Amino acid sequence: MTRRRVVVTGAGMVSPVGSSAQASFDALNAAACGIRRHPDPRIARSVGYVEQDLDVGLHPGQARMLDRVTLMGRYAAMQALAAAGLDAGPQSECGVFAGTGIGGVTTLCEAVEAYHQIVPKRPVLVVPAVMPQALAAQIAQQLQSTAEAQTYATACSAGAVAIGEAYRRIRDGYLDVAIAGGAESMFSPMLMAAWGQLHVLCAEPDKGQQGYCRPFSHRRTGFALAEGAAMLVLESEAHARARGAPVIAELCGYGVSNDGTHPVRPDPRGQALAMLRCLVDAGLDAAEVQYISAHATGTLAGDRIETAAIKQVFGDHARRLAVSSIKGAVGHTIGAAGAIEAAVTAMAVHNGVVPPTLFYASGDPQCDLDYVAEGARRLPALRVALSNSFGMGGNNAVLAFRKAG
């Protein structure tokens, strides 16, 4: 089978730091932080939430039928299509690949509250709004697509898996164009309590301290839960060239693995295997990689384990890598995280600049790589980058991006 080259021709995003991919990328490089107190007093934590109106192009009745996660995914998808120069109308041959950790859980929680008369109004048609497939189905319906419409629920790697599976379909000749990414929104008192049981959410900073989530820092206490979405338009290089499409970067590799060890504690061997498989798939030598967008959520164990996995794969070259995590800026968007970080990585390769790791303070001897702590770094010679996404349950996905041309 002839392998086809796959390129990124459009990116859409809504995040705690911006209402578009470009706005979010610029904000990240300006060291903006979107983590703050949620306006709902029942959400008694600082989180990364989205303020953007998501109902654009929908009648009020249509919007009420959709969970917030689907609204965000649709919003990002329409942005990505516009950026790629594709019509947001009929695209019957465009595949749709979406990732989400839980799906329409906000609607589910509202339905439970309505059932117990905690809130006065029951959401309409709960089941179609709650099902995880609603995310891909709504985008496919918008495009009148008769190609594949798939949803992946691999926890925190879901967005990256969706992009990777779309890449495989195009690479192997099953599709010419696809839209792929992830979305997540899970703010409710019930869900916040559930996350609290896992003891992974960051503490509020002490007076005089900066930052909530501090990846790789010796003061890290966990992550800030967040919501958001990102979608990429992927095309075969030939398809993109034939229509004169703009190219952000080449998506040149995808590696996936499973730890098979523990439901919540990651394993560096599984993470390393995903990175190695990605390099093999891309035909890259480890020394060609210059930047890694780390999964790094700010948990004590997780950041150490990812650092160990990077060292295992890259050996001495690990010291020469720029490694950064954007979760100090946007929080952890769970099923959307891999998609948001993939979009940022593709744009970093395109622009030759990588975002910083916010609020980093050295001191953990097991986290001793170059974490781009000083601010956004210009890397004019940047050609190859990886985006790591590691999910609860042990699913690991890694994407490789290469400068186009």
Sequence and secondary structure as in RCSB ss.txt:
>XXXX:A:sequence
MTRRRVVVTGAGMVSPVGSSAQASFDALNAAACGIRRHPDPRIARSVGYVEQDLDVGLHPGQARMLDRVTLMGRY
AAMQALAAAGLDAGPQSECGVFAGTGIGGVTTLCEAVEAYHQIVPKRPVLVVPAVMPQALAAQIAQQLQSTAEAQ
TYATACSAGAVAIGEAYRRIRDGYLDVAIAGGAESMFSPMLMAAWGQLHVLCAEPDKGQQGYCRPFSHRRTGFAL
AEGAAMLVLESEAHARARGAPVIAELCGYGVSNDGTHPVRPDPRGQALAMLRCLVDAGLDAAEVQYISAHATGTL
AGDRIETAAIKQVFGDHARRLAVSSIKGAVGHTIGAAGAIEAAVTAMAVHNGVVPPTLFYASGDPQCDLDYVAEG
ARRLPALRVALSNSFGMGGNNAVLAFRKAG
>XXXX:A:secstr
     EEEEEEEEEBTTBSSHHHHHHHHHTT   EEE SSTTS SEEE   S   TT  HHHHHTS HHHHHHHH
HHHHHHHHTT  SS  TTEEEEEE SSSSHHHHHHHHHHHTTSSS   SSHHHHHSTTHHHHHHHHHHT  S EE
EE  GGGHHHHHHHHHHHHHHTTS SEEEEEEEE   SHHHHHHHHHTT B     TT   S  TT TT   B B
B EEEEEEEEEHHHHHHTT    EEEEEEEEEE  S SSS  HHHHHHHHHHHHHHHT  GGG  EEE    S H
HHHHHHHHHHHHHHGGGGGG EEE  HHHH B GGGHHHHHHHHHHHHHHHTEE   TT     TT  SB  TTS
 EE TT  EEEEEEE TTSEEEEEEEE   
